[in-house]
Amino acid sequence: MAHNVKDTKKQGWVTLIALVVMAFAVSLGFAPLFELIGEGIAGEIIGSSFGAIFVIILTMFLLNKQTEIEQESKKSERLFDEKVNIYQKIFDICSDMLMDGKLSQDEINRLPFPLIKLQMLASEDVIIAFQEVFNELNRVYDVEGEVVTIQDSDKVEIYRLLSVFSNECRKDLEISDVPVDPEIQRMTVSTISSANKKSNDYTKYEFDGKKLPKNRYVYEVISNHILLNSELTLAEFQDGVLKRDFEGRSGVYETWKTYDEIKELHNSGKSGVFRYFVGKGGDVLNDNELVLRLKDCEICLSRSWGIGHMDVFKESMRSKGIRIE
């Protein structure tokens, strides 16, 4: 059975002590023993035996030390990978929240387990930094069971706390012993906040007499067309209505995914689920009132539509005879 690092260290100390004791004993008893035995074959045999035993014990100690170093190295590599994975997962979850500007119960429920896992793997400073992020998100999400819009001022604070958390992760991973300069952190948050404000676009698009934001407008146009064409198959939808990779979109930015793919994404713990219309309450597995039903499949439309997509989308729908107003 393989020894763990603690057992290996213990064995190393035992070997070292044995080596010291033997060296001390030899230094005291070697000369009298030779005088007693005298020269000749017997003396040579005794001398060779002591030398061989000394070399064996020394070799055991060196091999044990090498094993200890290898085990520590493997442990450090594994711990580093696990830390990177959990830190990345936390940032992915927070990214989902901030990208769509909304907080749901399901998103909040994804945070406790990473926090618990941090207590197993991370330093105290990392845990405290993430608790601050979690507390701020809980403060913003003040209406349980509802989908809450994150205000710009709240986003700035969340970005600031995430920046602090990122800095603590950096130190914990020993990327650098020197913390990021506070002024650099401040400028980073300021840059992100400014970019976020510039990217916000509140242009409304009209459909059936209602003024709608971009993503909801796309949803209403597509869902209305599906409602009027109940025999539409997935293949027909892909070829004749809206392609997954419309305008080169891919991954979690595809224009739609099947509901089964969304559930698989949710069960795997990967990010991207909340970029799609599934339900109003945020329960991906049970709340599916916004899922669109084709003849042979269920699909979820993307929530991510930029201002640059809209004219191309409308022209594409118009060319296919799909109502857009």
C-alpha positions in Angstrom: 0.0 0.0 0.0 1.3 3.4 -0.9 2.4 5.7 1.9 1.0 9.2 2.2 3.3 12.2 2.6 3.1 12.1 6.4 4.1 8.4 6.6 7.0 9.1 4.1 8.3 12.0 6.3 8.1 9.8 9.4 10.0 7.0 7.7 12.6 9.5 6.5 13.2 10.7 10.1 13.5 7.1 11.3 16.1 6.3 8.6 18.0 9.5 9.4 18.1 8.7 13.1 19.2 5.1 12.4 22.0 6.6 10.2 23.1 8.9 12.9 23.1 6.2 15.6 25.0 3.9 13.3 27.6 6.5 12.5 28.0 7.3 16.2 28.3 3.6 17.2 30.8 3.0 14.4 32.9 6.0 15.5 33.1 4.6 19.1 33.3 0.9 18.4 35.1 0.6 15.1 38.7 0.9 16.4 38.3 -1.4 19.4 36.6 -4.0 17.2 39.4 -3.9 14.7 42.0 -4.3 17.5 40.1 -7.3 18.8 39.8 -9.0 15.4 43.1 -7.9 14.0 44.1 -7.7 10.4 43.3 -10.2 7.7 40.2 -11.5 6.0 38.0 -11.1 9.1 38.9 -7.5 9.5 38.3 -6.8 5.8 34.9 -8.5 6.0 33.9 -6.5 9.1 35.0 -3.3 7.4 33.2 -4.0 4.2 30.0 -5.0 6.1 29.9 -1.8 8.0 30.5 0.2 4.8 27.8 -1.7 3.0 25.3 -1.2 5.8 26.1 2.5 6.0 25.7 3.0 2.2 22.3 1.0 2.3 20.9 3.2 5.1 22.1 6.4 3.4 20.6 5.3 0.1 17.3 4.5 1.9 17.3 8.0 3.3 18.0 9.6 0.0 15.3 7.5 -1.8 12.8 8.3 1.0 13.6 12.0 0.6 13.1 11.8 -3.1 9.7 10.1 -2.6 8.7 12.8 -0.1 9.5 15.5 -2.6 7.7 13.8 -5.5 4.6 13.3 -3.3 4.6 16.9 -2.2 5.0 18.0 -5.8 2.0 15.9 -6.9 -0.1 17.1 -4.0 0.8 20.8 -4.8 -0.1 20.3 -8.5 -3.4 18.6 -7.7 -4.3 21.3 -5.2 -3.4 24.1 -7.7 -5.6 22.6 -10.4 -8.5 22.2 -7.9 -8.2 25.7 -6.8 -8.1 27.1 -10.3 -11.2 25.0 -11.2 -13.3 26.3 -8.2 -12.1 29.9 -8.7 -13.0 29.7 -12.4 -16.4 28.2 -11.6 -17.2 31.1 -9.2 -16.2 33.7 -11.8 -18.3 31.9 -14.4 -21.4 32.0 -12.1 -20.8 35.7 -11.4 -20.3 36.4 -15.1 -23.7 34.8 -15.9 -25.3 37.1 -13.3 -23.7 40.3 -14.5 -23.9 39.7 -18.2 -27.7 39.6 -18.3 -28.0 42.1 -15.5 -30.5 39.9 -13.6 -30.4 37.8 -10.4 -32.6 34.7 -10.0 -33.1 32.3 -7.1 -31.4 29.6 -9.1 -28.3 31.7 -9.6 -28.1 32.6 -5.9 -28.5 28.9 -5.1 -25.4 28.0 -7.2 -23.1 30.0 -4.8 -23.3 28.1 -1.4 -21.5 25.0 -2.6 -18.5 26.8 -4.1 -18.3 28.7 -0.8 -18.2 25.5 1.2 -15.6 24.0 -1.2 -13.5 27.1 -0.7 -13.3 26.3 3.0 -11.7 23.0 2.0 -9.2 24.3 -0.5 -8.6 28.0 -0.2 -6.9 30.4 2.3 -8.9 32.3 4.8 -8.4 35.6 2.9 -9.9 34.0 -0.2 -12.9 32.7 1.8 -13.5 36.1 3.4 -13.2 37.9 0.1 -15.8 35.6 -1.6 -18.1 35.9 1.4 -18.1 39.7 0.8 -19.2 39.1 -2.8 -21.9 36.6 -1.7 -23.2 39.0 0.9 -23.5 41.8 -1.6 -25.4 39.5 -4.1 -27.7 38.5 -1.3 -28.3 42.2 -0.5 -29.2 42.9 -4.1 -31.4 39.9 -4.4 -34.0 41.1 -1.9 -37.2 39.6 -3.3 -37.1 35.8 -2.9 -38.6 33.9 -5.8 -38.4 36.8 -8.3 -35.9 37.8 -11.0 -34.2 41.0 -9.8 -32.6 43.5 -12.1 -29.1 44.5 -10.9 -28.8 48.3 -10.8 -25.6 49.9 -12.3 -24.5 51.2 -8.8 -24.8 47.6 -7.5 -22.8 46.3 -10.4 -19.9 48.6 -9.6 -19.8 47.4 -6.1 -20.0 43.7 -7.2 -17.1 44.3 -9.7 -15.1 45.9 -6.9 -15.6 43.0 -4.6 -14.8 40.5 -7.4 -11.6 42.4 -8.1 -10.6 42.0 -4.4 -11.5 38.3 -4.6 -9.5 37.9 -7.7 -6.5 39.5 -6.0 -6.7 37.1 -3.1 -7.0 34.2 -5.5 -3.8 35.4 -7.2 -1.9 35.4 -3.9 -3.3 32.0 -2.9 -2.2 30.5 -6.1 1.2 32.0 -5.5 1.2 33.7 -8.9 2.7 36.6 -7.0 3.5 37.4 -3.4 2.8 41.1 -4.1 -0.9 42.1 -4.1 -2.2 44.1 -7.0 -1.8 47.8 -6.4 -5.1 49.3 -5.1 -4.9 52.0 -7.7 -4.8 49.4 -10.5 -7.8 47.6 -8.9 -9.7 50.9 -8.8 -8.9 51.7 -12.4 -9.9 48.2 -13.5 -13.3 48.5 -11.8 -13.7 52.0 -13.3 -12.9 50.7 -16.8 -15.3 47.8 -16.5 -18.1 50.1 -15.2 -17.5 52.6 -18.0 -17.6 49.8 -20.7 -20.7 48.4 -19.1 -22.5 51.7 -19.3 -21.5 52.1 -22.9 -22.8 48.7 -23.8 -26.2 49.2 -22.3 -28.7 49.9 -25.0 -32.3 50.4 -24.2 -33.7 50.7 -27.7 -37.2 49.2 -27.9 -38.7 47.3 -30.8 -42.4 47.1 -31.5 -44.3 43.8 -32.0 -48.0 43.4 -31.7 -48.3 46.9 -30.4 -45.9 46.4 -27.5 -42.5 48.1 -27.1 -40.0 45.4 -26.2 -36.3 45.2 -25.4 -34.1 43.4 -28.0 -34.1 39.9 -26.6 -37.8 39.9 -25.8 -38.6 41.3 -29.2 -36.7 38.4 -30.9 -38.4 35.9 -28.5 -41.9 37.3 -29.4 -41.2 37.2 -33.2 -40.0 33.6 -33.1 -42.5 32.3 -30.7 -45.4 33.9 -32.7 -44.1 32.2 -35.9 -43.9 28.8 -34.1 -47.4 29.3 -32.7 -48.7 29.8 -36.3 -46.7 26.8 -37.6 -47.3 24.1 -35.1 -46.0 21.3 -37.5 -42.6 23.0 -37.7 -39.7 20.5 -37.1 -36.3 21.2 -35.7 -34.6 20.7 -39.0 -37.1 23.1 -40.7 -36.6 25.6 -38.0 -32.9 25.5 -38.4 -33.0 25.8 -42.2 -35.9 28.1 -42.7 -36.2 30.3 -39.6 -33.2 30.8 -37.4 -29.8 29.0 -37.6 -27.9 28.3 -34.4 -24.8 30.1 -35.6 -26.7 33.1 -36.9 -24.1 35.9 -37.4 -21.3 33.5 -36.4 -22.5 32.9 -32.9 -21.3 29.7 -31.1 -21.1 28.0 -27.7 -23.2 29.7 -25.0 -23.9 32.5 -27.5 -25.7 30.4 -30.0 -29.1 31.8 -30.9 -30.8 28.8 -29.5 -30.2 25.4 -27.9 -32.5 22.4 -27.4 -34.1 22.2 -23.9 -32.3 18.9 -23.4 -29.0 20.7 -24.0 -29.9 23.4 -21.5 -30.7 20.8 -18.9 -27.5 19.0 -19.6 -25.6 22.2 -19.3 -27.3 22.9 -16.0 -26.7 19.4 -14.5 -23.0 19.6 -15.5 -22.6 22.9 -13.5 -21.2 24.7 -16.5 -22.0 28.4 -17.2 -24.2 29.7 -19.9 -27.6 28.4 -18.9 -29.0 31.8 -17.9 -28.2 33.2 -21.3 -31.4 31.4 -22.6 -35.1 31.8 -22.1 -36.3 28.9 -20.0 -38.6 30.1 -17.3 -39.4 33.2 -15.3 -38.5 31.8 -11.9 -35.0 30.5 -12.7 -35.7 26.8 -12.0 -34.2 25.3 -15.2 -35.5 21.8 -14.6 -39.1 22.6 -13.5 -39.9 26.1 -14.6 -40.0 25.9 -18.4 -42.8 28.2 -19.5 -40.6 30.1 -21.9 -39.4 27.0 -23.7 -40.6 26.9 -27.3 -42.1 23.7 -28.6 -41.6 22.5 -32.1 -43.2 19.3 -33.5 -40.3 17.1 -32.6 -38.2 19.1 -30.1 -38.2 21.9 -27.5 -35.8 24.8 -27.8 -34.7 27.8 -25.8 -33.9 31.1 -27.4 -30.9 33.2 -26.5 -31.3 36.2 -24.2 -28.1 37.8 -25.6 -28.8 40.1 -28.5 -26.7 43.2 -29.2 -27.8 46.3 -31.1 -25.7 45.2 -34.1 -27.7 42.0 -34.5 -31.1 43.6 -34.8 -31.2 45.0 -38.3 -29.7 41.7 -39.7 -32.2 39.7 -37.7 -35.2 41.7 -38.9 -34.0 41.6 -42.5 -33.5 37.8 -42.2 -37.0 37.3 -40.9 -38.5 39.7 -43.5 -36.8 37.7 -46.3 -38.4 34.5 -45.0 -41.9 36.0 -44.8 -41.9 36.0 -41.0 -43.9 38.8 -39.3 -41.7 41.2 -37.4 -44.1 44.0 -36.3 
